[in-house]
Amino acid sequence: MLLRDEEFDSLESLCYNFNEDIDKLKANLREAGYVYSEEQRQFRPIGFDE
């Protein structure tokens, strides 16, 4: 919600604000079956947009 509501302009700035490593976040969510969509500004299930 913070990205889609434009409280943060990028996933990088959101991660920086919450002191999270963006690569670890993406890797953990990928293991759970999600990838980040820059266009939608959200994590979506792998294959959802295909």
mmCIF entry with sequence, helices, sheets and N, C-alpha, C, O atoms, coordinates in Angstrom:
data_MODEL
# 
_entry.id   MODEL 
# 
_entity.id                         1 
_entity.type                       polymer 
_entity.pdbx_number_of_molecules   1 
# 
_entity_poly.entity_id                      1 
_entity_poly.type                           'polypeptide(L)' 
_entity_poly.nstd_linkage                   no 
_entity_poly.nstd_monomer                   no 
_entity_poly.pdbx_seq_one_letter_code       MLLRDEEFDSLESLCYNFNEDIDKLKANLREAGYVYSEEQRQFRPIGFDE 
_entity_poly.pdbx_seq_one_letter_code_can   MLLRDEEFDSLESLCYNFNEDIDKLKANLREAGYVYSEEQRQFRPIGFDE 
_entity_poly.pdbx_strand_id                 A 
# 
loop_
_entity_poly_seq.entity_id 
_entity_poly_seq.num 
_entity_poly_seq.mon_id 
_entity_poly_seq.hetero 
1 1  MET n 
1 2  LEU n 
1 3  LEU n 
1 4  ARG n 
1 5  ASP n 
1 6  GLU n 
1 7  GLU n 
1 8  PHE n 
1 9  ASP n 
1 10 SER n 
1 11 LEU n 
1 12 GLU n 
1 13 SER n 
1 14 LEU n 
1 15 CYS n 
1 16 TYR n 
1 17 ASN n 
1 18 PHE n 
1 19 ASN n 
1 20 GLU n 
1 21 ASP n 
1 22 ILE n 
1 23 ASP n 
1 24 LYS n 
1 25 LEU n 
1 26 LYS n 
1 27 ALA n 
1 28 ASN n 
1 29 LEU n 
1 30 ARG n 
1 31 GLU n 
1 32 ALA n 
1 33 GLY n 
1 34 TYR n 
1 35 VAL n 
1 36 TYR n 
1 37 SER n 
1 38 GLU n 
1 39 GLU n 
1 40 GLN n 
1 41 ARG n 
1 42 GLN n 
1 43 PHE n 
1 44 ARG n 
1 45 PRO n 
1 46 ILE n 
1 47 GLY n 
1 48 PHE n 
1 49 ASP n 
1 50 GLU n 
# 
_struct_asym.id          A 
_struct_asym.entity_id   1 
# 
loop_
_struct_conf.conf_type_id 
_struct_conf.id 
_struct_conf.pdbx_PDB_helix_id 
_struct_conf.beg_label_comp_id 
_struct_conf.beg_label_asym_id 
_struct_conf.beg_label_seq_id 
_struct_conf.pdbx_beg_PDB_ins_code 
_struct_conf.end_label_comp_id 
_struct_conf.end_label_asym_id 
_struct_conf.end_label_seq_id 
_struct_conf.pdbx_end_PDB_ins_code 
_struct_conf.beg_auth_comp_id 
_struct_conf.beg_auth_asym_id 
_struct_conf.beg_auth_seq_id 
_struct_conf.end_auth_comp_id 
_struct_conf.end_auth_asym_id 
_struct_conf.end_auth_seq_id 
_struct_conf.pdbx_PDB_helix_class 
_struct_conf.details 
_struct_conf.pdbx_PDB_helix_length 
HELX_P HELX_P1 AA1 LEU A 11 ? ASN A 17 ? LEU A 11 ASN A 17 1 ? 7  
HELX_P HELX_P2 AA2 ILE A 22 ? GLU A 31 ? ILE A 22 GLU A 31 1 ? 10 
# 
_struct_conf_type.id          HELX_P 
_struct_conf_type.criteria    ? 
_struct_conf_type.reference   ? 
# 
_struct_sheet.id               AA1 
_struct_sheet.type             ? 
_struct_sheet.number_strands   2 
_struct_sheet.details          ? 
# 
_struct_sheet_order.sheet_id     AA1 
_struct_sheet_order.range_id_1   1 
_struct_sheet_order.range_id_2   2 
_struct_sheet_order.offset       ? 
_struct_sheet_order.sense        anti-parallel 
# 
loop_
_struct_sheet_range.sheet_id 
_struct_sheet_range.id 
_struct_sheet_range.beg_label_comp_id 
_struct_sheet_range.beg_label_asym_id 
_struct_sheet_range.beg_label_seq_id 
_struct_sheet_range.pdbx_beg_PDB_ins_code 
_struct_sheet_range.end_label_comp_id 
_struct_sheet_range.end_label_asym_id 
_struct_sheet_range.end_label_seq_id 
_struct_sheet_range.pdbx_end_PDB_ins_code 
_struct_sheet_range.beg_auth_comp_id 
_struct_sheet_range.beg_auth_asym_id 
_struct_sheet_range.beg_auth_seq_id 
_struct_sheet_range.end_auth_comp_id 
_struct_sheet_range.end_auth_asym_id 
_struct_sheet_range.end_auth_seq_id 
AA1 1 TYR A 34 ? SER A 37 ? TYR A 34 SER A 37 
AA1 2 GLN A 42 ? PRO A 45 ? GLN A 42 PRO A 45 
# 
loop_
_atom_site.group_PDB 
_atom_site.id 
_atom_site.type_symbol 
_atom_site.label_atom_id 
_atom_site.label_alt_id 
_atom_site.label_comp_id 
_atom_site.label_asym_id 
_atom_site.label_entity_id 
_atom_site.label_seq_id 
_atom_site.pdbx_PDB_ins_code 
_atom_site.Cartn_x 
_atom_site.Cartn_y 
_atom_site.Cartn_z 
_atom_site.occupancy 
_atom_site.B_iso_or_equiv 
_atom_site.pdbx_formal_charge 
_atom_site.auth_seq_id 
_atom_site.auth_comp_id 
_atom_site.auth_asym_id 
_atom_site.auth_atom_id 
_atom_site.pdbx_PDB_model_num 
ATOM 1   N N  . MET A 1 1  ? 0.819  -1.190  0.000   1.00 0.00 ? 1  MET A N  1 
ATOM 2   C CA . MET A 1 1  ? 0.000  0.000   0.000   1.00 0.00 ? 1  MET A CA 1 
ATOM 3   C C  . MET A 1 1  ? 0.868  1.261   0.000   1.00 0.00 ? 1  MET A C  1 
ATOM 4   O O  . MET A 1 1  ? 0.494  2.262   -0.611  1.00 0.00 ? 1  MET A O  1 
ATOM 5   N N  . LEU A 1 2  ? 1.998  1.228   0.663   1.00 0.00 ? 2  LEU A N  1 
ATOM 6   C CA . LEU A 1 2  ? 2.833  2.422   0.743   1.00 0.00 ? 2  LEU A CA 1 
ATOM 7   C C  . LEU A 1 2  ? 3.374  2.833   -0.617  1.00 0.00 ? 2  LEU A C  1 
ATOM 8   O O  . LEU A 1 2  ? 3.546  4.023   -0.881  1.00 0.00 ? 2  LEU A O  1 
ATOM 9   N N  . LEU A 1 3  ? 3.644  1.860   -1.486  1.00 0.00 ? 3  LEU A N  1 
ATOM 10  C CA . LEU A 1 3  ? 4.126  2.181   -2.829  1.00 0.00 ? 3  LEU A CA 1 
ATOM 11  C C  . LEU A 1 3  ? 2.982  2.588   -3.743  1.00 0.00 ? 3  LEU A C  1 
ATOM 12  O O  . LEU A 1 3  ? 3.076  3.594   -4.446  1.00 0.00 ? 3  LEU A O  1 
ATOM 13  N N  . ARG A 1 4  ? 1.912  1.821   -3.740  1.00 0.00 ? 4  ARG A N  1 
ATOM 14  C CA . ARG A 1 4  ? 0.778  2.122   -4.622  1.00 0.00 ? 4  ARG A CA 1 
ATOM 15  C C  . ARG A 1 4  ? 0.117  3.443   -4.257  1.00 0.00 ? 4  ARG A C  1 
ATOM 16  O O  . ARG A 1 4  ? -0.412 4.133   -5.129  1.00 0.00 ? 4  ARG A O  1 
ATOM 17  N N  . ASP A 1 5  ? 0.142  3.800   -2.981  1.00 0.00 ? 5  ASP A N  1 
ATOM 18  C CA . ASP A 1 5  ? -0.445 5.068   -2.534  1.00 0.00 ? 5  ASP A CA 1 
ATOM 19  C C  . ASP A 1 5  ? 0.537  6.227   -2.674  1.00 0.00 ? 5  ASP A C  1 
ATOM 20  O O  . ASP A 1 5  ? 0.245  7.354   -2.276  1.00 0.00 ? 5  ASP A O  1 
ATOM 21  N N  . GLU A 1 6  ? 1.699  5.934   -3.242  1.00 0.00 ? 6  GLU A N  1 
ATOM 22  C CA . GLU A 1 6  ? 2.746  6.915   -3.536  1.00 0.00 ? 6  GLU A CA 1 
ATOM 23  C C  . GLU A 1 6  ? 3.323  7.600   -2.307  1.00 0.00 ? 6  GLU A C  1 
ATOM 24  O O  . GLU A 1 6  ? 3.802  8.731   -2.382  1.00 0.00 ? 6  GLU A O  1 
ATOM 25  N N  . GLU A 1 7  ? 3.274  6.902   -1.169  1.00 0.00 ? 7  GLU A N  1 
ATOM 26  C CA . GLU A 1 7  ? 3.956  7.427   0.010   1.00 0.00 ? 7  GLU A CA 1 
ATOM 27  C C  . GLU A 1 7  ? 5.470  7.318   -0.193  1.00 0.00 ? 7  GLU A C  1 
ATOM 28  O O  . GLU A 1 7  ? 6.237  8.132   0.320   1.00 0.00 ? 7  GLU A O  1 
ATOM 29  N N  . PHE A 1 8  ? 5.885  6.296   -0.952  1.00 0.00 ? 8  PHE A N  1 
ATOM 30  C CA . PHE A 1 8  ? 7.279  6.122   -1.356  1.00 0.00 ? 8  PHE A CA 1 
ATOM 31  C C  . PHE A 1 8  ? 7.306  6.034   -2.869  1.00 0.00 ? 8  PHE A C  1 
ATOM 32  O O  . PHE A 1 8  ? 6.387  5.485   -3.478  1.00 0.00 ? 8  PHE A O  1 
ATOM 33  N N  . ASP A 1 9  ? 8.352  6.570   -3.481  1.00 0.00 ? 9  ASP A N  1 
ATOM 34  C CA . ASP A 1 9  ? 8.404  6.585   -4.940  1.00 0.00 ? 9  ASP A CA 1 
ATOM 35  C C  . ASP A 1 9  ? 9.046  5.344   -5.546  1.00 0.00 ? 9  ASP A C  1 
ATOM 36  O O  . ASP A 1 9  ? 8.976  5.143   -6.759  1.00 0.00 ? 9  ASP A O  1 
ATOM 37  N N  . SER A 1 10 ? 9.671  4.506   -4.715  1.00 0.00 ? 10 SER A N  1 
ATOM 38  C CA . SER A 1 10 ? 10.285 3.289   -5.243  1.00 0.00 ? 10 SER A CA 1 
ATOM 39  C C  . SER A 1 10 ? 10.413 2.244   -4.137  1.00 0.00 ? 10 SER A C  1 
ATOM 40  O O  . SER A 1 10 ? 10.359 2.557   -2.948  1.00 0.00 ? 10 SER A O  1 
ATOM 41  N N  . LEU A 1 11 ? 10.581 1.000   -4.563  1.00 0.00 ? 11 LEU A N  1 
ATOM 42  C CA . LEU A 1 11 ? 10.807 -0.075  -3.596  1.00 0.00 ? 11 LEU A CA 1 
ATOM 43  C C  . LEU A 1 11 ? 12.115 0.171   -2.848  1.00 0.00 ? 11 LEU A C  1 
ATOM 44  O O  . LEU A 1 11 ? 12.222 -0.129  -1.658  1.00 0.00 ? 11 LEU A O  1 
ATOM 45  N N  . GLU A 1 12 ? 13.105 0.715   -3.547  1.00 0.00 ? 12 GLU A N  1 
ATOM 46  C CA . GLU A 1 12 ? 14.390 1.013   -2.926  1.00 0.00 ? 12 GLU A CA 1 
ATOM 47  C C  . GLU A 1 12 ? 14.237 2.007   -1.771  1.00 0.00 ? 12 GLU A C  1 
ATOM 48  O O  . GLU A 1 12 ? 14.810 1.808   -0.700  1.00 0.00 ? 12 GLU A O  1 
ATOM 49  N N  . SER A 1 13 ? 13.473 3.066   -1.988  1.00 0.00 ? 13 SER A N  1 
ATOM 50  C CA . SER A 1 13 ? 13.293 4.062   -0.925  1.00 0.00 ? 13 SER A CA 1 
ATOM 51  C C  . SER A 1 13 ? 12.486 3.494   0.243   1.00 0.00 ? 13 SER A C  1 
ATOM 52  O O  . SER A 1 13 ? 12.739 3.842   1.397   1.00 0.00 ? 13 SER A O  1 
ATOM 53  N N  . LEU A 1 14 ? 11.528 2.632   -0.047  1.00 0.00 ? 14 LEU A N  1 
ATOM 54  C CA . LEU A 1 14 ? 10.756 1.981   1.010   1.00 0.00 ? 14 LEU A CA 1 
ATOM 55  C C  . LEU A 1 14 ? 11.664 1.096   1.863   1.00 0.00 ? 14 LEU A C  1 
ATOM 56  O O  . LEU A 1 14 ? 11.615 1.143   3.093   1.00 0.00 ? 14 LEU A O  1 
ATOM 57  N N  . CYS A 1 15 ? 12.489 0.293   1.201   1.00 0.00 ? 15 CYS A N  1 
ATOM 58  C CA . CYS A 1 15 ? 13.414 -0.584  1.927   1.00 0.00 ? 15 CYS A CA 1 
ATOM 59  C C  . CYS A 1 15 ? 14.409 0.226   2.747   1.00 0.00 ? 15 CYS A C  1 
ATOM 60  O O  . CYS A 1 15 ? 14.711 -0.128  3.887   1.00 0.00 ? 15 CYS A O  1 
ATOM 61  N N  . TYR A 1 16 ? 14.914 1.304   2.177   1.00 0.00 ? 16 TYR A N  1 
ATOM 62  C CA . TYR A 1 16 ? 15.855 2.162   2.896   1.00 0.00 ? 16 TYR A CA 1 
ATOM 63  C C  . TYR A 1 16 ? 15.201 2.724   4.160   1.00 0.00 ? 16 TYR A C  1 
ATOM 64  O O  . TYR A 1 16 ? 15.819 2.731   5.224   1.00 0.00 ? 16 TYR A O  1 
ATOM 65  N N  . ASN A 1 17 ? 13.976 3.187   4.052   1.00 0.00 ? 17 ASN A N  1 
ATOM 66  C CA . ASN A 1 17 ? 13.266 3.770   5.188   1.00 0.00 ? 17 ASN A CA 1 
ATOM 67  C C  . ASN A 1 17 ? 13.077 2.768   6.323   1.00 0.00 ? 17 ASN A C  1 
ATOM 68  O O  . ASN A 1 17 ? 13.166 3.134   7.495   1.00 0.00 ? 17 ASN A O  1 
ATOM 69  N N  . PHE A 1 18 ? 12.818 1.503   5.981   1.00 0.00 ? 18 PHE A N  1 
ATOM 70  C CA . PHE A 1 18 ? 12.585 0.478   6.991   1.00 0.00 ? 18 PHE A CA 1 
ATOM 71  C C  . PHE A 1 18 ? 13.824 -0.364  7.270   1.00 0.00 ? 18 PHE A C  1 
ATOM 72  O O  . PHE A 1 18 ? 13.750 -1.397  7.935   1.00 0.00 ? 18 PHE A O  1 
ATOM 73  N N  . ASN A 1 19 ? 14.976 0.094   6.748   1.00 0.00 ? 19 ASN A N  1 
ATOM 74  C CA . ASN A 1 19 ? 16.258 -0.567  6.982   1.00 0.00 ? 19 ASN A CA 1 
ATOM 75  C C  . ASN A 1 19 ? 16.228 -2.041  6.577   1.00 0.00 ? 19 ASN A C  1 
ATOM 76  O O  . ASN A 1 19 ? 16.683 -2.914  7.316   1.00 0.00 ? 19 ASN A O  1 
ATOM 77  N N  . GLU A 1 20 ? 15.685 -2.296  5.394   1.00 0.00 ? 20 GLU A N  1 
ATOM 78  C CA . GLU A 1 20 ? 15.604 -3.649  4.846   1.00 0.00 ? 20 GLU A CA 1 
ATOM 79  C C  . GLU A 1 20 ? 16.478 -3.749  3.605   1.00 0.00 ? 20 GLU A C  1 
ATOM 80  O O  . GLU A 1 20 ? 16.612 -2.783  2.854   1.00 0.00 ? 20 GLU A O  1 
ATOM 81  N N  . ASP A 1 21 ? 17.064 -4.902  3.395   1.00 0.00 ? 21 ASP A N  1 
ATOM 82  C CA . ASP A 1 21 ? 17.870 -5.152  2.206   1.00 0.00 ? 21 ASP A CA 1 
ATOM 83  C C  . ASP A 1 21 ? 16.945 -5.559  1.062   1.00 0.00 ? 21 ASP A C  1 
ATOM 84  O O  . ASP A 1 21 ? 16.247 -6.568  1.160   1.00 0.00 ? 21 ASP A O  1 
ATOM 85  N N  . ILE A 1 22 ? 16.935 -4.786  -0.012  1.00 0.00 ? 22 ILE A N  1 
ATOM 86  C CA . ILE A 1 22 ? 16.017 -5.027  -1.121  1.00 0.00 ? 22 ILE A CA 1 
ATOM 87  C C  . ILE A 1 22 ? 16.254 -6.379  -1.780  1.00 0.00 ? 22 ILE A C  1 
ATOM 88  O O  . ILE A 1 22 ? 15.302 -7.054  -2.172  1.00 0.00 ? 22 ILE A O  1 
ATOM 89  N N  . ASP A 1 23 ? 17.522 -6.781  -1.905  1.00 0.00 ? 23 ASP A N  1 
ATOM 90  C CA . ASP A 1 23 ? 17.817 -8.069  -2.540  1.00 0.00 ? 23 ASP A CA 1 
ATOM 91  C C  . ASP A 1 23 ? 17.326 -9.238  -1.691  1.00 0.00 ? 23 ASP A C  1 
ATOM 92  O O  . ASP A 1 23 ? 16.813 -10.221 -2.225  1.00 0.00 ? 23 ASP A O  1 
ATOM 93  N N  . LYS A 1 24 ? 17.480 -9.136  -0.381  1.00 0.00 ? 24 LYS A N  1 
ATOM 94  C CA . LYS A 1 24 ? 16.975 -10.186 0.512   1.00 0.00 ? 24 LYS A CA 1 
ATOM 95  C C  . LYS A 1 24 ? 15.453 -10.251 0.459   1.00 0.00 ? 24 LYS A C  1 
ATOM 96  O O  . LYS A 1 24 ? 14.871 -11.335 0.426   1.00 0.00 ? 24 LYS A O  1 
ATOM 97  N N  . LEU A 1 25 ? 14.816 -9.089  0.451   1.00 0.00 ? 25 LEU A N  1 
ATOM 98  C CA . LEU A 1 25 ? 13.357 -9.032  0.382   1.00 0.00 ? 25 LEU A CA 1 
ATOM 99  C C  . LEU A 1 25 ? 12.856 -9.696  -0.894  1.00 0.00 ? 25 LEU A C  1 
ATOM 100 O O  . LEU A 1 25 ? 11.949 -10.527 -0.854  1.00 0.00 ? 25 LEU A O  1 
ATOM 101 N N  . LYS A 1 26 ? 13.450 -9.326  -2.025  1.00 0.00 ? 26 LYS A N  1 
ATOM 102 C CA . LYS A 1 26 ? 13.041 -9.913  -3.304  1.00 0.00 ? 26 LYS A CA 1 
ATOM 103 C C  . LYS A 1 26 ? 13.296 -11.415 -3.325  1.00 0.00 ? 26 LYS A C  1 
ATOM 104 O O  . LYS A 1 26 ? 12.471 -12.174 -3.835  1.00 0.00 ? 26 LYS A O  1 
ATOM 105 N N  . ALA A 1 27 ? 14.431 -11.854 -2.777  1.00 0.00 ? 27 ALA A N  1 
ATOM 106 C CA . ALA A 1 27 ? 14.759 -13.282 -2.756  1.00 0.00 ? 27 ALA A CA 1 
ATOM 107 C C  . ALA A 1 27 ? 13.773 -14.056 -1.883  1.00 0.00 ? 27 ALA A C  1 
ATOM 108 O O  . ALA A 1 27 ? 13.302 -15.122 -2.277  1.00 0.00 ? 27 ALA A O  1 
ATOM 109 N N  . ASN A 1 28 ? 13.462 -13.529 -0.713  1.00 0.00 ? 28 ASN A N  1 
ATOM 110 C CA . ASN A 1 28 ? 12.515 -14.201 0.188   1.00 0.00 ? 28 ASN A CA 1 
ATOM 111 C C  . ASN A 1 28 ? 11.130 -14.308 -0.441  1.00 0.00 ? 28 ASN A C  1 
ATOM 112 O O  . ASN A 1 28 ? 10.483 -15.352 -0.353  1.00 0.00 ? 28 ASN A O  1 
ATOM 113 N N  . LEU A 1 29 ? 10.682 -13.246 -1.064  1.00 0.00 ? 29 LEU A N  1 
ATOM 114 C CA . LEU A 1 29 ? 9.359  -13.277 -1.684  1.00 0.00 ? 29 LEU A CA 1 
ATOM 115 C C  . LEU A 1 29 ? 9.346  -14.137 -2.940  1.00 0.00 ? 29 LEU A C  1 
ATOM 116 O O  . LEU A 1 29 ? 8.323  -14.736 -3.271  1.00 0.00 ? 29 LEU A O  1 
ATOM 117 N N  . ARG A 1 30 ? 10.480 -14.203 -3.646  1.00 0.00 ? 30 ARG A N  1 
ATOM 118 C CA . ARG A 1 30 ? 10.561 -15.086 -4.812  1.00 0.00 ? 30 ARG A CA 1 
ATOM 119 C C  . ARG A 1 30 ? 10.426 -16.544 -4.373  1.00 0.00 ? 30 ARG A C  1 
ATOM 120 O O  . ARG A 1 30 ? 9.754  -17.338 -5.031  1.00 0.00 ? 30 ARG A O  1 
ATOM 121 N N  . GLU A 1 31 ? 11.066 -16.886 -3.264  1.00 0.00 ? 31 GLU A N  1 
ATOM 122 C CA . GLU A 1 31 ? 10.943 -18.248 -2.718  1.00 0.00 ? 31 GLU A CA 1 
ATOM 123 C C  . GLU A 1 31 ? 9.491  -18.557 -2.357  1.00 0.00 ? 31 GLU A C  1 
ATOM 124 O O  . GLU A 1 31 ? 9.058  -19.707 -2.431  1.00 0.00 ? 31 GLU A O  1 
ATOM 125 N N  . ALA A 1 32 ? 8.750  -17.536 -1.971  1.00 0.00 ? 32 ALA A N  1 
ATOM 126 C CA . ALA A 1 32 ? 7.340  -17.713 -1.606  1.00 0.00 ? 32 ALA A CA 1 
ATOM 127 C C  . ALA A 1 32 ? 6.417  -17.637 -2.825  1.00 0.00 ? 32 ALA A C  1 
ATOM 128 O O  . ALA A 1 32 ? 5.202  -17.792 -2.702  1.00 0.00 ? 32 ALA A O  1 
ATOM 129 N N  . GLY A 1 33 ? 7.011  -17.393 -4.016  1.00 0.00 ? 33 GLY A N  1 
ATOM 130 C CA . GLY A 1 33 ? 6.216  -17.388 -5.240  1.00 0.00 ? 33 GLY A CA 1 
ATOM 131 C C  . GLY A 1 33 ? 5.793  -16.021 -5.746  1.00 0.00 ? 33 GLY A C  1 
ATOM 132 O O  . GLY A 1 33 ? 4.820  -15.911 -6.493  1.00 0.00 ? 33 GLY A O  1 
ATOM 133 N N  . TYR A 1 34 ? 6.511  -14.977 -5.349  1.00 0.00 ? 34 TYR A N  1 
ATOM 134 C CA . TYR A 1 34 ? 6.152  -13.617 -5.760  1.00 0.00 ? 34 TYR A CA 1 
ATOM 135 C C  . TYR A 1 34 ? 7.333  -12.899 -6.405  1.00 0.00 ? 34 TYR A C  1 
ATOM 136 O O  . TYR A 1 34 ? 8.490  -13.150 -6.066  1.00 0.00 ? 34 TYR A O  1 
ATOM 137 N N  . VAL A 1 35 ? 7.023  -12.007 -7.338  1.00 0.00 ? 35 VAL A N  1 
ATOM 138 C CA . VAL A 1 35 ? 8.024  -11.135 -7.955  1.00 0.00 ? 35 VAL A CA 1 
ATOM 139 C C  . VAL A 1 35 ? 7.493  -9.706  -7.912  1.00 0.00 ? 35 VAL A C  1 
ATOM 140 O O  . VAL A 1 35 ? 6.284  -9.480  -7.877  1.00 0.00 ? 35 VAL A O  1 
ATOM 141 N N  . TYR A 1 36 ? 8.415  -8.748  -7.914  1.00 0.00 ? 36 TYR A N  1 
ATOM 142 C CA . TYR A 1 36 ? 8.015  -7.343  -7.854  1.00 0.00 ? 36 TYR A CA 1 
ATOM 143 C C  . TYR A 1 36 ? 7.706  -6.819  -9.245  1.00 0.00 ? 36 TYR A C  1 
ATOM 144 O O  . TYR A 1 36 ? 8.490  -7.008  -10.175 1.00 0.00 ? 36 TYR A O  1 
ATOM 145 N N  . SER A 1 37 ? 6.573  -6.167  -9.386  1.00 0.00 ? 37 SER A N  1 
ATOM 146 C CA . SER A 1 37 ? 6.170  -5.531  -10.638 1.00 0.00 ? 37 SER A CA 1 
ATOM 147 C C  . SER A 1 37 ? 6.384  -4.028  -10.504 1.00 0.00 ? 37 SER A C  1 
ATOM 148 O O  . SER A 1 37 ? 5.687  -3.362  -9.738  1.00 0.00 ? 37 SER A O  1 
ATOM 149 N N  . GLU A 1 38 ? 7.358  -3.492  -11.257 1.00 0.00 ? 38 GLU A N  1 
ATOM 150 C CA . GLU A 1 38 ? 7.606  -2.046  -11.242 1.00 0.00 ? 38 GLU A CA 1 
ATOM 151 C C  . GLU A 1 38 ? 6.370  -1.296  -11.731 1.00 0.00 ? 38 GLU A C  1 
ATOM 152 O O  . GLU A 1 38 ? 6.005  -0.256  -11.182 1.00 0.00 ? 38 GLU A O  1 
ATOM 153 N N  . GLU A 1 39 ? 5.734  -1.831  -12.764 1.00 0.00 ? 39 GLU A N  1 
ATOM 154 C CA . GLU A 1 39 ? 4.567  -1.177  -13.353 1.00 0.00 ? 39 GLU A CA 1 
ATOM 155 C C  . GLU A 1 39 ? 3.414  -1.059  -12.354 1.00 0.00 ? 39 GLU A C  1 
ATOM 156 O O  . GLU A 1 39 ? 2.795  -0.002  -12.238 1.00 0.00 ? 39 GLU A O  1 
ATOM 157 N N  . GLN A 1 40 ? 3.130  -2.147  -11.633 1.00 0.00 ? 40 GLN A N  1 
ATOM 158 C CA . GLN A 1 40 ? 2.031  -2.157  -10.666 1.00 0.00 ? 40 GLN A CA 1 
ATOM 159 C C  . GLN A 1 40 ? 2.452  -1.662  -9.283  1.00 0.00 ? 40 GLN A C  1 
ATOM 160 O O  . GLN A 1 40 ? 1.611  -1.358  -8.436  1.00 0.00 ? 40 GLN A O  1 
ATOM 161 N N  . ARG A 1 41 ? 3.761  -1.588  -9.070  1.00 0.00 ? 41 ARG A N  1 
ATOM 162 C CA . ARG A 1 41 ? 4.328  -1.169  -7.784  1.00 0.00 ? 41 ARG A CA 1 
ATOM 163 C C  . ARG A 1 41 ? 3.851  -2.071  -6.650  1.00 0.00 ? 41 ARG A C  1 
ATOM 164 O O  . ARG A 1 41 ? 3.455  -1.611  -5.580  1.00 0.00 ? 41 ARG A O  1 
ATOM 165 N N  . GLN A 1 42 ? 3.904  -3.388  -6.930  1.00 0.00 ? 42 GLN A N  1 
ATOM 166 C CA . GLN A 1 42 ? 3.509  -4.360  -5.914  1.00 0.00 ? 42 GLN A CA 1 
ATOM 167 C C  . GLN A 1 42 ? 4.126  -5.716  -6.226  1.00 0.00 ? 42 GLN A C  1 
ATOM 168 O O  . GLN A 1 42 ? 4.546  -5.980  -7.352  1.00 0.00 ? 42 GLN A O  1 
ATOM 169 N N  . PHE A 1 43 ? 4.173  -6.564  -5.214  1.00 0.00 ? 43 PHE A N  1 
ATOM 170 C CA . PHE A 1 43 ? 4.599  -7.945  -5.417  1.00 0.00 ? 43 PHE A CA 1 
ATOM 171 C C  . PHE A 1 43 ? 3.394  -8.722  -5.912  1.00 0.00 ? 43 PHE A C  1 
ATOM 172 O O  . PHE A 1 43 ? 2.296  -8.612  -5.368  1.00 0.00 ? 43 PHE A O  1 
ATOM 173 N N  . ARG A 1 44 ? 3.620  -9.517  -6.964  1.00 0.00 ? 44 ARG A N  1 
ATOM 174 C CA . ARG A 1 44 ? 2.539  -10.280 -7.580  1.00 0.00 ? 44 ARG A CA 1 
ATOM 175 C C  . ARG A 1 44 ? 2.974  -11.734 -7.706  1.00 0.00 ? 44 ARG A C  1 
ATOM 176 O O  . ARG A 1 44 ? 4.171  -12.011 -7.775  1.00 0.00 ? 44 ARG A O  1 
ATOM 177 N N  . PRO A 1 45 ? 2.035  -12.661 -7.737  1.00 0.00 ? 45 PRO A N  1 
ATOM 178 C CA . PRO A 1 45 ? 2.388  -14.072 -7.902  1.00 0.00 ? 45 PRO A CA 1 
ATOM 179 C C  . PRO A 1 45 ? 3.167  -14.282 -9.204  1.00 0.00 ? 45 PRO A C  1 
ATOM 180 O O  . PRO A 1 45 ? 2.859  -13.666 -10.224 1.00 0.00 ? 45 PRO A O  1 
ATOM 181 N N  . ILE A 1 46 ? 4.161  -15.142 -9.162  1.00 0.00 ? 46 ILE A N  1 
ATOM 182 C CA . ILE A 1 46 ? 4.938  -15.458 -10.358 1.00 0.00 ? 46 ILE A CA 1 
ATOM 183 C C  . ILE A 1 46 ? 3.990  -15.971 -11.430 1.00 0.00 ? 46 ILE A C  1 
ATOM 184 O O  . ILE A 1 46 ? 3.181  -16.864 -11.177 1.00 0.00 ? 46 ILE A O  1 
ATOM 185 N N  . GLY A 1 47 ? 4.091  -15.402 -12.635 1.00 0.00 ? 47 GLY A N  1 
ATOM 186 C CA . GLY A 1 47 ? 3.254  -15.810 -13.749 1.00 0.00 ? 47 GLY A CA 1 
ATOM 187 C C  . GLY A 1 47 ? 1.929  -15.090 -13.843 1.00 0.00 ? 47 GLY A C  1 
ATOM 188 O O  . GLY A 1 47 ? 1.195  -15.295 -14.810 1.00 0.00 ? 47 GLY A O  1 
ATOM 189 N N  . PHE A 1 48 ? 1.597  -14.259 -12.883 1.00 0.00 ? 48 PHE A N  1 
ATOM 190 C CA . PHE A 1 48 ? 0.301  -13.568 -12.858 1.00 0.00 ? 48 PHE A CA 1 
ATOM 191 C C  . PHE A 1 48 ? 0.098  -12.687 -14.088 1.00 0.00 ? 48 PHE A C  1 
ATOM 192 O O  . PHE A 1 48 ? -1.004 -12.618 -14.632 1.00 0.00 ? 48 PHE A O  1 
ATOM 193 N N  . ASP A 1 49 ? 1.154  -12.021 -14.521 1.00 0.00 ? 49 ASP A N  1 
ATOM 194 C CA . ASP A 1 49 ? 1.041  -11.065 -15.624 1.00 0.00 ? 49 ASP A CA 1 
ATOM 195 C C  . ASP A 1 49 ? 1.299  -11.678 -16.998 1.00 0.00 ? 49 ASP A C  1 
ATOM 196 O O  . ASP A 1 49 ? 1.361  -10.953 -17.991 1.00 0.00 ? 49 ASP A O  1 
ATOM 197 N N  . GLU A 1 50 ? 1.446  -12.971 -17.070 1.00 0.00 ? 50 GLU A N  1 
ATOM 198 C CA . GLU A 1 50 ? 1.748  -13.608 -18.360 1.00 0.00 ? 50 GLU A CA 1 
ATOM 199 C C  . GLU A 1 50 ? 0.496  -14.095 -19.041 1.00 0.00 ? 50 GLU A C  1 
ATOM 200 O O  . GLU A 1 50 ? 0.567  -14.655 -20.135 1.00 0.00 ? 50 GLU A O  1 
# 
